[in-house]
């Protein structure tokens, strides 16, 4: 129970369904803020009190579990390391993967609970063989299946999502008000919970050594300087402070981050369009598609590839899905063992996809799985000068 209206109503519906429900609030920081900053952030002391009040109204036990060390290591430190490597991570997705449906679920199962119930807007259904699948929620405007794309088949066996078929957030708020829950009109949290003031660049500057470096155009010409490449992200326009205008007078955008040389590459907006994504660490939200079987079998060797299969690819939590075809390729890992790489070829280009983002695959409303974008590029144009591919 985060202290918000969604988890409070989810808990209430679980009680109504006859489940033996215990409310748990996750303490994710050893020094949580006392008050929220508007609707920014979550998991503050104020939020824990709101969750306690909701549990009291529902008549269920309530506990605060300290996961601050796991959250620091698996989410915050990972966030810093990804930016230091020139990538742009999604910490909410990582929190679901490592904390809410790993650390929390592991502890719950060890204590004898059957499932973790949350207020996420997504749906778990069973296929004809009784296997669980993850699907979009009824309210596509609030759908959160993207950030749950990291869930595995084993985790889906122990997940309850009571808000799956709710047609709108307004209905959830109205229900909370009818139940006498004080969080009925509480604003939604947004942005990164551990950066409640929203100043990601300033927060990173305190944790990553920022060194002044060069800004280059696609031909390799130096067009300006920057205070630290790690604070930029692909697709960024503001904050470049380039003194020399582009020959056509149009704005320039970040095309690539090169952490090894501390360089930022900029170019026209048209060069942000990519039509092939290559993702590492792919995972399946349920049973893998049949086409993947040859690559996933024991003994498969580097160089083997699966047949392609149709998908809808989504690279942002509330982005529009794009039709594509995907396949798996086995590549040689650092230790020599073959590792699967997800290749997604888009039927329509996507703009400004950054390494570190997650690409989540769908077929209809079903979530197939996801991978972390390692490279994003256009098959129709060469790489920018001096680089090894946009996103590398």
N, C-alpha and C positions, 0 to 999 in steps of 0.2 A: 504494500500500500504506500504509494509515493506521497500521499497527502493531497492528491488531486481528485477531481470528480470522477474520472474514468475508472480508476482502481477502486474507489469507494462503491460505485454502482456495480462493478464487476463482483466485488465481494458480496454485496447484497443479493445479487442474482444467484450466486453460488449457494448462499444460505437458503434462499427460496427453493432451490433445486434439491434440497435435502442433504447437501454435503456437510461434513464436519469441518468447519472453516476456522482457520487461525490467521489473524492479520499479522503481517511482518513488514516492518519498515527497514530499509537498508541504510545504515550509516556508512556513507562512502567517503567521508573525510574526518580526520581527527580534529580538525578545527573548522566545523561548519559555520557558515554565516548565520547570524541570528535572524535577520530579515531578508526576504527576497528583494531583488532590485526590479520593481515592477513585475513583469511576467517572465523575467530572465531567471534561468537557473532552476534547480529543484533540489530536493534532499537536504534542505536546511533544517534548523531546529524548529522553525515555524511550521514547516511541512510535516515533520514528525508529530507535532502536536495536533495538526489537522487530521492526520491519519488516526491518531489515538481517539479523537473525538468521534470520528466516523465509526471506528470499531466499537466504541462505547454505545452508540446509537443502535448498532446492529446486534449488540450483545454477544460479541465474539472475543476470545482471548487476543491479546495484542502484545507483540514483542518488537524490540529494535535489535537487529543483528548487525554486528560490526564486520563489514567487509572492506574496510578502508585500505588495508594493506594489499588485498587482491586488486582492488580498484586502482590503486596507485601503480602497481606493477603492470597490470594487464591492459589498462585503459589510458591512464595519464602518461606513464613512461613510454608506452607504445606510441601515443600521439606525438610526443616530443621526438622520439627516434624517427618516426616517419617523416616529420617535417625536416629534421636534420639531414635526411637522405633525399630531400627534394620531392617528397610525395605528399599527397593531400588525403589524410585518412578520414573515416567517418567514425567518431568516437561512440555515437549512439549504437551503431551496429556492433561495434566491438564490445560494448557493455552488455548487449543482449547475448552475444556469443560467449563471453568469458565470465560474466557475473550472474545475470538474471536466470539464464538457462544452463549454466554450468555450475558455478560455485553454489548458488542458491538451491538449485535443483538437487545437487549432490547432497547438501546438508539436509534438505527436506526428506529425501528418500531414506537417508541414514536414520532419521528420526521417526520413520514409519509413515510419513505422508505419501499420498499416491500421486500428487500432481502439484504443479505451480499454476496458479490462476492469476491472470493479469488483465489489465484494462486496455490492452492493445486492440486496435481495430484490424482484425484479420480473422480467418476462419480455418479450423481444422476439420476435415471430413475424411470418411473412410471410403476407399475404393471397393470394387467388387470382390477383392480378395481379403478385405478387412485391414488393409494397410492404410496408415494415416497419410494424408496429403495436406499441404498448406495452401490456402487459397486467399484471394483478395476478400476484403470485407464488403458488406452490402453498400456502405457509404464510401464510394471511391474517393470523394473529396477528403475523407479522413483516413483512408486506407494506409495501414502501417506494415503491410506484408513485406515491403522492401527491406525494412530494418530487421525483419525476422527471417530473411532469406538464408542466414547462416545456421539456422536450426537443422539438426540432423534427424534422421528417421527415428533414432532411439529417443531423442529429446521430445519429438512430437508425440510419442506414446504417453508422455506425462505432462501435457499442456492443456489447460482449459482457457478458452477465450470467450467469455460470455457476451461480449459486445459485438460479436461477429455479424449478426443479422440486424443490428440497430440501424435504422435508415438515416439518422442524422445525430450530430452532437447536441442539437437543441433538445431532442427527445431525452438524451441522457441527463442533461441539466434539469429538465422538467421532472424526470423521475427522481432525481436526487432531492429536489425541492419537496416533492410529495412525501418522501421518506424522512424528511426533517434533517437532512445532511447539510451541515453548514458550508460545505465546499461547493454547493450547487452553482454558484456564480463565480467561483474562483477562476482567475485567468489561466489559460493554458501556459505551461512553461515552454520556452523555446531557446534556441541557441545552445551553446555548449555549457553543460551544468557546472563544470569546474572553472569556467571563465564567465562568471555572472555579469560582468560589466560589458561583455561583448568585444573587448579589445584583444583580439587574438594575437595581433602582431606584437603589442606591448607585452603580453603574457609570455610569448615565445622568446622575446628578447632577454628576459630574465633567466632563461633556461638553456638557450642555445647561443654559443659565441657567434655574434654577428660581425662579419668583416666586410668592409667596403669592397665592392667589386665592379666589374664592367657590365654594362647593358649593350648587347650587340643586336644588329638587325640580321635578317636571314642570309645576307651575303657575308656576314662576319665582321662588318664595320662597327667600331665602337661608336655608340650614339649617346651614351650617358653613363652615369654611375648609380649604384644603389647602396643602401646601408647594410645589406645582408640578404643573400639570395634565398635563404631558407624561409623568409617571411612571405614570399610570393607564392602564387599558385597559378597554374595554367588557366588562361581565360581572363586573368585580371587586367583591368584597364586603369583604374585609379591608383595613384601613388607612385607612378613610374618616374615622374619628374624628369622627363627627357627634354633637354633644351633644344635639340635639333628636330624640326618638324619632318614628317615623312614627305617624300617627293610629291605624293598626290594630295597632301594636306589632310589626310584622314587619320583618325586615331590609330594608335598601335596597341596591341594586346600581348600579354605574355604567352609565348608559344612553348617554351621549354625552360626548365630549371636544371642547371648543371652544378650540383653541389661540389664535385671534385675540383672544378676550376673556379667556383664561386661566380658563375656567370648567369645572367638572365637573358634569354633570347626573345626578342619581340618582333612582331610583324603584323600584317593586315588581318582584319577580322576574318577574311575568307580562308586564311590558313589555319583557323581553329577547327575547321570541319574535318572530321575523321570518319573513316568507314570500316576500319578494322581495329578490333580490340583483342589484346592477348592478355589473358588473366592467369594468375598463379594461385595455388592453394584452392582449387575448386572443391566445392562440397555440394551434396545433394539433400534437398529438403524432402525426404521420402525416398522412394525407389528411384535409382538412376534410369534414364531413358534407355530403351533396348539397344539403341545404336552405340551406346558407350561400352557395352559388354566386352567387345574384343580388347579394348585398351585396358579395362579394369581387371581382366583376368590375371591370375597368378602367372608369372613368367613372361608377361608381355615385355618387349624390348624397346629401347629408345629408337625413335624413328617411325614407330607404328602410329597410325591415326585411325580414328573411328569414321564411320559414315557421318555425313552432316544431317542435322535435323532442324526443322523450323522452330523458331522461338520469337518471343517479343523480348527485347533487351531494354532494361531500365538502369540508368546510371545515377539517378538522384532520387531522394526519398519521395518527392512529389513531382518528379519529371514524367514526361509522356513516354510511354513505351514505344519502341521502334521495331518494325519487322526486321528479322535477320535470319541467317542460318548459322548454326554453331557446330563445332566438332571438337573432339579432344585429340591432342597430339602428345606423344610421350617424348620428353626431352631429357637429356642427361643431366642429372643433378650434380651438386658440388662433390658428393661422395661417390659419384659414378652410378648410383642407382637411378633408374628412370623415374621421372616425375611427370604427372599429367599437367598439361597446359591447355587452357580453354581458349579456343579461337572463335571469335564472333565477327561475322562479316555482315555489316548493316546494309539494308536496302535503301535507306535514306541516311545521309551523314548526320552525325551528332556534333554539336559545337562545344569546344573547350573541355574535353574529357581529360582529367588529370590522373597520372599514375597515383595509386593509393586509393582511389575511389573503388567502390564495389559495383560490378555489373551483375544484376540479378536477372535471371532468365525465367520467363513465363511461357506457358502454353494455355491460351484462354485466360481463365482466372487463376490457374494453378501455378504455384511457384515451383520451378524445377530445382533451382539451386543458385549458386553464386560463385564468383571468383574475384580476387583483388586485381584490379587493372595494373599490369606491369608496363605495357606499351600501348599507345593509342596513336594511330597514324592514318594518313590517307594513302591508298594504293595508287592514286592517280598523280601524285607529285613526289619529287625526290625529298630526301631529308634536308633540314636546314643546314647551312654551312657549318662545318666544324663539329657537328653532332653525330650521334649514332642512332638517330630516330627520335621523333617527338615523344617525350615521356621517358626516354631512357635515362 
